[in-house]
Amino acid sequence: MDKRDQHTINTKKYLESLYFADERPWVVAFSGGKDSTLLLQLVYEMLSDLKDKAHKNIFVVSTDTCIEPPNISQYLHKTLSIVEEQAKTDLLPLKVIIVQPKPEESFWGNLIGKGYPSPTRWFRWCTSHIKIRPSRRIILEIIHEFGSVILLLGTRKSESRERKKRMDKRDYSTRGLNSHECNQNRTYIII
């Protein structure tokens, strides 16, 4: 067995231990990129391995920004539709939720309507407005229903120096969780 196979096995065991550690539902943030796709695959495989023991809700939350090229948007919707249908077939407690920004949060609403400048590397208003806010709204609805959630984000320290610095600064619990900045009841896992 090579190192990658062993790492995958260890990661799924880690996810399983977190899954059974408490009753909070999980929210898997899915963008369709390689990190979130791997995370969703690992979570799905873990649920499949658990079979009848898979009991708590898993919500896959994705944002349709309404500005992606049609083929990318279609890919996202089709992929998530396949995942949700397969979860139903496999009797897994997984639900897909696709959110969109409100008109006043949309790219065009801000660029043309409010006169925002085009996003740059240093002024990335579009990420918070068209991706994070819609996701945050649905996550807060789930928190309202269940009291708290575990938010799973697929990220890599090796993505960039800045990402590594931000991840290294975080305080982690003994289970590898850290509190989210917006709500102390939410925690998330970095994989």
MITOR-46076 format. One record per residue (C-alpha): residue number from 0; residue in three letters; z, y, x. Coordinates in steps of 0.1 Angstrom, whole numbers, plus 5000, padded with zeros to 4 digits. Layout:
N
    i   aa     Z     Y     X
  NUM  ALA     Z     Y     X
...
***
This chain:
191
    i   aa     Z     Y     X
    0  MET  5000  5000  5000
    1  ASP  4991  5034  5014
    2  LYS  5012  5065  5014
    3  ARG  4994  5081  4984
    4  ASP  5000  5050  4962
    5  GLN  5037  5049  4972
    6  HIS  5040  5086  4965
    7  THR  5024  5081  4930
    8  ILE  5048  5053  4923
    9  ASN  5078  5074  4935
   10  THR  5067  5104  4914
   11  LYS  5064  5083  4883
   12  LYS  5098  5068  4889
   13  TYR  5112  5104  4893
   14  LEU  5095  5115  4861
   15  GLU  5110  5085  4843
   16  SER  5145  5092  4855
   17  LEU  5141  5128  4843
   18  TYR  5127  5116  4810
   19  PHE  5158  5095  4803
   20  ALA  5183  5120  4817
   21  ASP  5185  5140  4785
   22  GLU  5170  5145  4751
   23  ARG  5152  5178  4756
   24  PRO  5115  5176  4748
   25  TRP  5090  5182  4776
   26  VAL  5063  5209  4777
   27  VAL  5034  5201  4801
   28  ALA  5015  5232  4810
   29  PHE  4978  5223  4812
   30  SER  4950  5245  4825
   31  GLY  4924  5219  4833
   32  GLY  4927  5225  4870
   33  LYS  4934  5197  4895
   34  ASP  4972  5202  4896
   35  SER  4978  5203  4859
   36  THR  4953  5174  4854
   37  LEU  4972  5153  4879
   38  LEU  5005  5162  4863
   39  LEU  4993  5153  4828
   40  GLN  4979  5120  4841
   41  LEU  5012  5111  4857
   42  VAL  5031  5120  4826
   43  TYR  5007  5100  4804
   44  GLU  5008  5070  4827
   45  MET  5046  5071  4827
   46  LEU  5047  5072  4789
   47  SER  5022  5043  4787
   48  ASP  5044  5023  4811
   49  LEU  5075  5030  4789
   50  LYS  5057  5018  4757
   51  ASP  5084  5015  4730
   52  LYS  5110  5033  4751
   53  ALA  5089  5065  4750
   54  HIS  5108  5084  4723
   55  LYS  5111  5121  4729
   56  ASN  5084  5147  4722
   57  ILE  5060  5157  4749
   58  PHE  5040  5189  4741
   59  VAL  5009  5196  4761
   60  VAL  5003  5233  4760
   61  SER  4970  5249  4770
   62  THR  4956  5284  4767
   63  ASP  4921  5290  4756
   64  THR  4916  5325  4771
   65  CYS  4884  5331  4751
   66  ILE  4867  5344  4782
   67  GLU  4858  5311  4800
   68  PRO  4822  5301  4802
   69  PRO  4813  5279  4772
   70  ASN  4810  5247  4793
   71  ILE  4845  5252  4807
   72  SER  4860  5259  4772
   73  GLN  4842  5229  4758
   74  TYR  4855  5207  4787
   75  LEU  4891  5219  4780
   76  HIS  4889  5213  4743
   77  LYS  4872  5179  4747
   78  THR  4896  5167  4773
   79  LEU  4926  5176  4753
   80  SER  4911  5161  4722
   81  ILE  4906  5128  4740
   82  VAL  4941  5129  4754
   83  GLU  4956  5135  4719
   84  GLU  4935  5108  4702
   85  GLN  4944  5083  4729
   86  ALA  4981  5092  4725
   87  LYS  4978  5085  4688
   88  THR  4961  5052  4695
   89  ASP  4988  5043  4720
   90  LEU  5016  5055  4697
   91  LEU  5029  5079  4723
   92  PRO  5050  5109  4713
   93  LEU  5025  5134  4728
   94  LYS  5011  5164  4709
   95  VAL  4985  5189  4722
   96  ILE  4987  5225  4714
   97  ILE  4960  5250  4723
   98  VAL  4969  5286  4721
   99  GLN  4949  5318  4723
  100  PRO  4959  5354  4731
  101  LYS  4963  5379  4703
  102  PRO  4934  5404  4700
  103  GLU  4956  5431  4716
  104  GLU  4964  5407  4745
  105  SER  4928  5396  4750
  106  PHE  4907  5404  4781
  107  TRP  4883  5426  4761
  108  GLY  4911  5442  4741
  109  ASN  4928  5453  4772
  110  LEU  4897  5462  4793
  111  ILE  4878  5481  4766
  112  GLY  4904  5488  4740
  113  LYS  4932  5499  4762
  114  GLY  4912  5510  4792
  115  TYR  4928  5486  4817
  116  PRO  4909  5484  4850
  117  SER  4892  5451  4858
  118  PRO  4918  5426  4873
  119  THR  4920  5424  4910
  120  ARG  4939  5403  4934
  121  TRP  4968  5428  4934
  122  PHE  4966  5438  4897
  123  ARG  4964  5406  4878
  124  TRP  4973  5418  4843
  125  CYS  4950  5393  4827
  126  THR  4971  5362  4838
  127  SER  5002  5375  4820
  128  HIS  4984  5389  4790
  129  ILE  4959  5361  4782
  130  LYS  4975  5330  4796
  131  ILE  5013  5334  4799
  132  ARG  5021  5353  4767
  133  PRO  5004  5330  4743
  134  SER  5020  5299  4760
  135  ARG  5054  5316  4761
  136  ARG  5052  5322  4723
  137  ILE  5046  5285  4715
  138  ILE  5072  5274  4740
  139  LEU  5098  5297  4724
  140  GLU  5089  5282  4690
  141  ILE  5095  5247  4704
  142  ILE  5128  5259  4720
  143  HIS  5138  5274  4686
  144  GLU  5132  5240  4670
  145  PHE  5148  5218  4697
  146  GLY  5172  5241  4714
  147  SER  5158  5237  4749
  148  VAL  5129  5222  4768
  149  ILE  5118  5210  4802
  150  LEU  5087  5228  4812
  151  LEU  5065  5209  4837
  152  LEU  5041  5228  4859
  153  GLY  5017  5212  4883
  154  THR  5018  5232  4915
  155  ARG  5013  5226  4952
  156  LYS  5031  5243  4981
  157  SER  4999  5237  5001
  158  GLU  4979  5259  4977
  159  SER  4987  5291  4997
  160  ARG  5014  5306  5019
  161  GLU  5025  5329  4991
  162  ARG  5029  5299  4967
  163  LYS  5049  5280  4993
  164  LYS  5072  5310  4999
  165  ARG  5078  5314  4961
  166  MET  5085  5277  4957
  167  ASP  5108  5276  4987
  168  LYS  5128  5305  4973
  169  ARG  5137  5287  4941
  170  ASP  5171  5271  4936
  171  TYR  5169  5236  4924
  172  SER  5195  5215  4906
  173  THR  5205  5180  4919
  174  ARG  5178  5166  4896
  175  GLY  5151  5189  4911
  176  LEU  5150  5213  4882
  177  ASN  5153  5251  4884
  178  SER  5160  5277  4857
  179  HIS  5130  5296  4843
  180  GLU  5133  5334  4848
  181  CYS  5129  5342  4811
  182  ASN  5153  5319  4794
  183  GLN  5182  5300  4810
  184  ASN  5178  5272  4785
  185  ARG  5143  5263  4799
  186  THR  5140  5246  4831
  187  TYR  5109  5233  4849
  188  ILE  5099  5208  4874
  189  ILE  5077  5215  4904
  190  ILE  5055  5185  4914
***
